[in-house]
Amino acid sequence: MKLHWIGTLSVVLAGVLTGALMLAGGSATNLQRGQESSTTPDVWGGHDISMKVTPQGATLEFDCAHGNILEPIKANAKGEFTARGTYTPERGGPVSRDNPPPDLPATYKGSIDGDTMRLEIMLAEKDQAPEPFTLTRGKVGRLVKCR
């Protein structure tokens, strides 16, 4: 009798905690400390950046560039992660089909603290790397595309 009661209480508590996470604007499956990206797309945004995290990685839009994270984002217990991807600078005006902008190899290095992410993009040519970004979970980024 006591074991049945404890099991029922555990199930009820798990349901309450999951519901509380969803009411708080997140879900039990979004990118968290110590976890990798989930099955639910997770939107992050900030000044000059918008990012959509998926189980396979992420797609990023910047004012004058776009990028991809090509592997699952796995944040450690401290909320830190490093993932490989590409960064593609853009410029205003038409782009020739014969001469598209190059996809530059990039390392995306970040840290997550609650609903805030700090993201740095590391490129081989350090002078081409943008300044670090601060993103907020669930926020759509403010972009002014240079196209």
Helices and strands as residue ranges (DSSP letters): H 2-23, E 42-46, E 49-54, E 57-62, E 65-69, E 80-89, E 104-113, E 116-123, G 126-128, E 133-137
